[in-house]
Amino acid sequence: MIPQSACTVLCCNCGVPIVGAAGLVMCQDCIRLTTDISTGIPREATIHFCRNCERFLQPPSQWIAAQPESRELLALCLRRLKGLGKVRLVDAKFIWTEPHSRRIKVKLTIQGEAAQNTIVQQSFEVEYVVNACQCPDCARSFTVNTWKAVVQLRQKVPHKRTFFYLEQLILKHSAHLDTVSIKENRDGLDFYYATPNHAVNMLSFLSAVAPVKYKRSEELISIDTHSATKNYKFSYSVEIVPICRDDLVVLPADVANALHNISPVVLCNKVSNTLQFLDPNTLQTAELTAPVYWRTPFASLADSSQLVEFIVLNVEPLGPMRGKFALADIEVARASDISRNTQTYQLRTHLGALLRPGDSVLGYYLVNSNFNSREFDSLRVGVAPDVVLVKKHYPGKRKNRGRNWKLKRMAKEHNIEDDARVSKNDLDRVERDYEMFLQELEEDRELRGNVNLYKSNQNNLPRNPNSMDDDEDEDEDEGKYDTNAPQVGLDELLDDLGDLNLQD
């Protein structure tokens, strides 16, 4: 029963009595069915997408990266709708569309007050048209001479192993994503950037992974006399310390004294943002920072291209150990002298834990050598050794055969292989340096820890032993392959999910 005291009005649409609702002509159910609170909110909108960098435009001029059906993309779509701030947004979600359709559909649920004390909830769909265009950064990258900063990376050594290693570090940490272009030169790499801030970030990265120094210069391109606005191009000349891993170094006397009186004849054991030296006679180590080195620079006495193969005849362990190194007295002979004479050399080395009689080892042969070095010539009698061993050698290891892994490579412009002025000897030298770098990765697990290795395709995997052709190849290489050669385990390899340029 409806109280007589209450104001009763019949709904003009369905005739249901409306109790205590003065001023209303429809019931709440009819209001929900006939009222559209989404009036003023468009059902279609346009968003801009750059095909090159895969970023979306967030007005007025910001370009953001957003994955399909991500929270960032949903927030961008909601900002593009006018009138959404007049209602309360309850829910928003994507509706699946074909990726190639260039359409994005979003289902929205909103609430709003349609009449006095009447809240209406409504759901509707909005379709966004993805308009492909080109962002200003990508437009500048396809235009000549639009870079604002360049990082010129150089190292004055006769090989490129350092740049191969730096390339892998840059790829692992994605330090090259902000570059406009990368150009390869005979002595290094040039990184071009659209803003100086990106170049400074690259300098910070290089300073963290390598001992470097840099010099900044700028060139005035244009000036607006009315607003005093100047346009500059910045150049950062970066030089890497010309000492590499496994180099033989004779330290200047003052530097050796400052490094806890270490022996002046040392090996460069590790290169990071500092140089680590190892005395093979005592296992003493010392680190030299880049600023200290550049105050009194010095060059290495010999590099890895001058290594000579020796055969181990006898090993007498001495006991002291440091990490993977152990002192030992070893008798060796040059591999080239085995069939000609009986000349042997007695020496102390840090490779006592790795070598056994009959093994091959690489080292520096200093007998009757002329290095044209004042530090080496000034050494006291008995300080300069005849032979300095560096690392174990696997002469029977097949090169670039049966590798189950590969490396990513950066796409570089004006590659050295495409330069008509580069001789065949230079190309062979680059290929030889790259093969040496791959062998170093195989032999040093610690070095591999800083590099991303990927699973190779089926063509580069070890061959099927049941194949007739493989049997013929095995007969040819019988007795030449060292089964003790280090290999890269499958647990160290990553799945190749990208489409970058890959080389074995």
Buried (B, 14 or more C-beta within 10 A) or exposed (E): EEEEEEEEBEBEBEEBEBEEBEEBBBBBEBBBEEBEBBEEBEEEBEBBBBEEBEBBBBEEEEBEEBEEBEEEBBEBBBEBBEEBEEBBEEEBEBEEBEEEEEEBBBEBBBBBEBBEEBBBBBEBEBBBEBEEEBBEBBEBBEEEEBBBBBBBBBBEBEBBBBBBBBBBBBBEBEBBEBBBBBBBBEEBBBBBBBBBEBBBBBBEBBBEBBBBBBEEEEEEEEEEEEEEEEEEBBBBBBBBBBBBBBBBBBBBEEBBEBBEEBBBBBBBBBBEBBBBBBBBBBBBBBBBEBEBBEEEEBBBBBBBEEBBBBBBBEBEBEEEBEEEBBBBBBBBBBBEEEEEEEEBBEBBBBBBBBBEEEBBBBBBBBEEEEBEBEBBEEBEEEEBBBBBBBBBBBEBBBEEEEBBBBBBBBEBEEEBEEBEEBEEEBEEBBEEBBEBBBBBBBBEEEBBEBBBBBBBEEEBEEBEEEEEEEEEEEEEEEEEBEEEBBBBEEEEBEEBEEEEEBEE
